[in-house]
Amino acid sequence: MSHYHFIKGCCFQLCNVFRSHDMEIDQCLLESLPLGQRQRLVRRMRSDQIKAYYERERALQKQEGYKKRSKQRKNYRVNFQLPDRIQDAIINHNDKEVLQLLKDGADPHTVVTSGGCLLHLCARYDNVFAAEILIDRGVNVNHQDEEYWTAMHVACACDNPDIVLLLLLSGANVLLQDVNGNIALDYATDGTESSCILLTYLKENGIDLSSLRQMRTQRAKVMFSDVKQLIAGGGSVNEKNDEGVTLLHIACAYGYKDVVHHLLEHDADPDAADNQYWTPLHLAAKYRQTGLVKMLLRHQANPNILNCNGDKPSDIAATDCIQDILLKAEAHLEGRKKSLTSLTAVFQEEPYEEIFHDVPVVANKLRPLTVPISKQDSLLEKDTMFKDSGKMLSKNCSQESTLEKVTLSSKTKLEQIKLMPAAPNDDLATLSELTDSSLLYEIQKRFSNNQIYTYIGNILLLVNPYKELPIYSTLVTQLYHNISGRLCSTLPPHIFACSERAYHMIFQEKRPQCFILSGESGSGKTEACKHIVKHLALRNGLSKNSFHSKLKHVNNILEAFGHAKTTLNNSSSRFIKFLELQYSERKQALIGGKSLLNLQYNL
Ligand SMILES: Nc1ncnc2c1ncn2[C@@H]1O[C@H](COP(=O)(O)OP(=O)(O)OP(=O)(O)O)[C@@H](O)[C@H]1O
């Protein structure tokens, strides 16, 4: 028999086997066929299976119970409420849908998360059409959210001039202040269309900037009179709230000079540290309060105190001028070993009045962009990057509570650390608004700040930076050591934090822990794996050199199993990344020393 006939015979035989045994395939017979034939046959069998499936489904549909079932299925459809649907339609500029939903009874006065209204959404997503309709339906153009932001504040912050114009024409009040006393203009960046429109409007309406400035000092005045009252009533000026914050912290952050002066004159502690070890001097330096920095130094504030991130006030100074002042103060204290009294003298040389009048006044603007502290510190993250090049991080013998006992000495020049401070948007699961666009916006914003790690609950998201970032040094590893095993809220998300947690979970749960690294080719799984191993190894006291040599060997072996160049990755590993940590009964050197072999790469 020719080869062709043999195959044909087999196919025939197989199809019979396939039909007569209810879709079962004679595997031996299949495998005896040449590859091409086998594939063709399998394809045919598969299509027969699909046909059979459809026939069975059709038969089912004809049966009586079908209608009932399909009705039941319909009930499972998710029905979003009108308020959610109208928000979604506004965000996606689905104008017809907005009109239809309003016709169907959606409330134009719907309150969105954070206390804003639909107009706030329009202002954020630049939806002028929807904004116009809503205003027509009587939505309050001056509605303020939980932080007293109006739609105008949002439109200015996002520079959406069409919305700014529309709100102005609709009679919006441009002088409404948010929780921090900022009017919408304060959020419009200089030179933008939104800023020009507002400035022209103010000019045309005869509102001059100096009276505005007067208006904004009202909050400071209120605090001043409250503080005076407190002191007169015998209250303590050094009282702390739950977060360790004193009145001096608040006044320094907001730049309320009279209040600060009054507090200092009444024995307020200039070195009071809040729960994150921030002093009033840190805050004044960070929020560009030059005059207050000088005033605090004159009252013997210590410029060498480190906050929880290991920063001195000079490290986080908002301007070069403030940094110079602080460095000068540090030099006096440390370099010349002079007493604090002589330091006082240095700053007393300058006239006191000057300090009170060096408010940053910008010609065409009330003051530079001032982001409400409560709104999000994240916009200031760039300013507060750790500037520790030239610092040595030495760890206390006890590893209790991450940063608390980590100290920095400015003498030794070592590795550079650049970590962002922990911020509220570190965990996307806690965002008040969870939509595709808000998540992507946050991730993109973080990525542009080199914040490549983000938590989503217990999951760590990494966006491959494709560049070296100084966030993997031994010093950073040490920062993430802690004995409690809980994620430290004062540190930003990091692969070391997850590694640390797994390490503790081994002991707590007494069973192996595993990391599942998932993502497309080139997304950084292999690198993440290395970082996990690195943290665990160094954590267990394995010396850096010894670790590198071991890791190199492990990787050489792994890569030998098949690395290949793909379109996305020059060195793509062709095995699944599944990292398992074993529990050692003796609770010792899990990963250190020879037990690095305990780390199983399950291929
Ligand atoms: N955290 C990081 N920092 C800087 N660069 C990184 C980081 N992670 C990955 N990269 C860069 O991206 C490249 C690809 O990363 P990696 O090999 O880890 O991807 P992968 O997800 O393992 O890909 P594959 O699935 O194809 O094996 C690395 O060679 C490195 O240049």
PDBQT file of the ligand as one rigid body, heavy atoms in Angstrom, charges set to zero:
ROOT
HETATM    1  N1  LIG A 701      13.706  47.619  37.271  1.00  0.00    +0.000 N 
HETATM    2  C1  LIG A 701      14.357  47.864  36.140  1.00  0.00    +0.000 A 
HETATM    3  N2  LIG A 701      15.172  48.926  36.057  1.00  0.00    +0.000 NA
HETATM    4  C2  LIG A 701      15.831  49.214  34.914  1.00  0.00    +0.000 A 
HETATM    5  N3  LIG A 701      15.744  48.458  33.780  1.00  0.00    +0.000 NA
HETATM    6  C3  LIG A 701      14.960  47.374  33.817  1.00  0.00    +0.000 A 
HETATM    7  C4  LIG A 701      14.222  47.011  34.990  1.00  0.00    +0.000 A 
HETATM    8  N4  LIG A 701      13.536  45.899  34.717  1.00  0.00    +0.000 NA
HETATM    9  C5  LIG A 701      13.833  45.577  33.439  1.00  0.00    +0.000 A 
HETATM   10  N5  LIG A 701      14.688  46.460  32.892  1.00  0.00    +0.000 N 
HETATM   11  C6  LIG A 701      15.223  46.466  31.517  1.00  0.00    +0.000 C 
HETATM   12  O1  LIG A 701      14.347  45.748  30.680  1.00  0.00    +0.000 OA
HETATM   13  C7  LIG A 701      15.004  44.649  30.077  1.00  0.00    +0.000 C 
HETATM   14  C8  LIG A 701      14.060  43.481  30.000  1.00  0.00    +0.000 C 
HETATM   15  O2  LIG A 701      13.725  43.063  31.295  1.00  0.00    +0.000 OA
HETATM   16  P1  LIG A 701      13.552  41.520  31.695  1.00  0.00    +0.000 P 
HETATM   17  O3  LIG A 701      14.553  40.671  30.985  1.00  0.00    +0.000 OA
HETATM   18  O4  LIG A 701      13.520  41.456  33.162  1.00  0.00    +0.000 OA
HETATM   19  O5  LIG A 701      12.113  41.257  31.083  1.00  0.00    +0.000 OA
HETATM   20  P2  LIG A 701      11.251  39.934  31.217  1.00  0.00    +0.000 P 
HETATM   21  O6  LIG A 701       9.904  40.369  31.665  1.00  0.00    +0.000 OA
HETATM   22  O7  LIG A 701      11.939  38.937  32.059  1.00  0.00    +0.000 OA
HETATM   23  O8  LIG A 701      11.160  39.474  29.715  1.00  0.00    +0.000 OA
HETATM   24  P3  LIG A 701      10.950  37.981  29.137  1.00  0.00    +0.000 P 
HETATM   25  O9  LIG A 701       9.576  37.557  29.571  1.00  0.00    +0.000 OA
HETATM   26  O10 LIG A 701      11.043  38.206  27.678  1.00  0.00    +0.000 OA
HETATM   27  O11 LIG A 701      12.034  37.164  29.695  1.00  0.00    +0.000 OA
HETATM   28  C9  LIG A 701      16.218  44.363  30.959  1.00  0.00    +0.000 C 
HETATM   29  O12 LIG A 701      17.258  43.810  30.215  1.00  0.00    +0.000 OA
HETATM   30  C10 LIG A 701      16.575  45.731  31.480  1.00  0.00    +0.000 C 
HETATM   31  O13 LIG A 701      17.365  46.432  30.515  1.00  0.00    +0.000 OA
ENDROOT
TORSDOF 0
